[in-house]
């Protein structure tokens, strides 16, 4: 997995049509999904925050059964 921590403490991207972002708040990494802060979620690393964000998007995406 790629390391996302940057000098400015902010990272954002799109994932499966959703905007995801992390912000270093000093005490940890905050997470934003579609521009909305996900309350009560603080992560030790940007990688952990990004992994959680992607899992949230994956859980919300319907899986088509053939």
C-alpha positions, 0 to 999 in steps of 0.5 A: 500500500502506498504511504499517504502522509504528506508534509502538509498533513492533508491527502484527498482523492476519489474512490469509486465515485466518492471523495475521501480525505484525511487531515492530520489534526495533531492528535491523529488523522481525521477522515472525511467521506464526501466532504463530511467529517466522520465523527469519533474517528481518529487514526494514528496514521494516514494509511489506517485512515485511508484503509478505513475510508475505502472499506466504508465505501466498499460496504456502501457499494451494492454488490451485483449478484449474477 
